[in-house]
């Protein structure tokens, strides 16, 4: 998968571009991926908040997305 990080004028990541072929594969594996009308449960929001705080405290722990994809392929 060849993704591209989209950045704002300050170089901060604002999104990810996924080639359409890869998106179709993802949609086949996760048919409800486009169902965005469901509100997240509070426990899910809490986990996200905890992870964001951890990243804010230790940004050097972030890894490139390509490293994740390599790990997932194994």
N, C-alpha and C positions, 0 to 999 in steps of 0.2 A: 504494500500500500504506500503510495507516494502522496503524503499529505503536505499541505502548505499552511504555514501560520500567517494569518492576516494581522498586520500591525497598524496602529494609529500613527499620526504624524510624530509622536514622541518615541516610537519604537515599541510601545506596549502591545502585547498580544490582545486582539479583540475578537478573533474567530479562527476557525480552521476550515480550509478548503479540502474536501475529499473528492477525488475523481468519481464521476457518476458510476463507472463500472464497480468500484468498491462500495459505493453507497447502495447499489442494487443488491450486492452480496449481503451487506449488513441488514438491509430491509428483509431479505429472505430469511435470514437467521433470527431476526427479532421483528416479527410482523407488526408489533404494536409500537415501534419506535417513534412513529410520527404522531402518536396520540398525546398531544400536549395539553389537552383540556383538563386533565386530572391534576388536582392540587397535590403537592407533596405533603406527606404526613409530617407531623411536627418532629418525630424522631429522626426522619430523613433530613429535615432542615437543621436539626441540632448537629448531626454528623457532619454535614457540609460546613456549618459554622466552625466546628472544632478543627476540621481539616484546613480551612482557610486561615484560622488563627495560627495553626502550626506552621503553615507555609510562610505567613507573615513574620513569624519569629525566626524561622530557619530557611530562608529562601535558597540557600546553597544546597539543600537537600533535594531540590527539584531535579528531575532527570529529563533528558530529551525524549520526545515521543517516540523517536525511532528505536530507542533502547527498549521501551515498553513493547513495541511491536515485535522486536526480535525475541524478547522473552516469551511473548504469547505464542509465537510460532513453534517454540520448543515444546 
